[in-house]
Amino acid sequence: MGWLEAILLLGCILLLASPLRAQSPPPAPTEENAPWKLPQEALNQLLAPIALYPDALIALILPASTVPTWYLPLVIFPQTAIRLRS
């Protein structure tokens, strides 16, 4: 076994063993670190416009809004393709 294989094997072992370490449980919520909650009226006002869109469109918009960098190539590609054709 060469040095490269030994280093790769050691790296794989370390990566696989890292999730096995015990983790401390999250602290119990208190008044100071409790999640912020909106009143029901504010939530209704915030989410009401979203309910007007069809489910298929929401299924496309929500993933794109969470990780917009994944969808940037989809925007850039048509512009690049047009320039390559001309």
N, C-alpha and C positions, 0 to 999 in steps of 0.2 A: 504494500500500500504506500503510495507516494504522499508527499507532504500536502498536496492540494486535497486529495481525498480525505486525509486525516482531519484537515481544517474544516472541510465541508461536513464531515461526520460529526465533529465536535459542535459546530454551529447548529446543525439539525437537532442534536441532543439537547443543547441549551434552549433552543426555541420550543421544543416540545415539553421540556421540564418546567418552563416558566409559568404556565397556567396552573401547575399543580401546587404552587405555593399557596398557603392559607391567606385569605384576605379578611380584613377586619370588617364586621358588619357596619352598615351605614348608621350614623347617629340617629337616635329617635327624634322625630320632629318636635320642636318646641315652639313657643310663641315667636322667638327670634328667627329661627331658620325654617319656619313653615312655608310651604309654597304659597305664592301670591294667588288669591282667588278673586275673580271678577263676580259681581252680582249677576244673577240670572238675566236681568233686563239688559245689562251691558253686553252679555254674551249673545242674546237674541239680536240686538242691534248690530253687532259685529258680524254675525254669521248669516243674517237674513239675505243679503245680496248673493251669497254663494248658493243658496237654495234655489235661485232662479235659473241656474245653468243646468244643462242635462248631465247625467251621471258620467257619460262617456267623455265629455269634455273635462269634467273635474278629475277623472282618472288620468288624464294627460297633464293637466296643469299642476296638480299637487306634487308629483315626483319632480317635475321640472323646477318647482319653486324650492324644493328642499336641497337639491344639489345642482345649481345652475351651471356649474362648470362642466358637467357631463353633457349638457345640451349645447354648449357653445360650438363644438365642431359641426353640429347639425345646422347651425345658422351660417357658419363660415363656408361650408362645403359648396352650396349652390353658387355663392358669389365667386369662389375660386374656379368652379367648373365653367362658369360663363366666360371668365377671362382666359381659361385654357382653350376653349373652343374657338375663340376669335383670334 
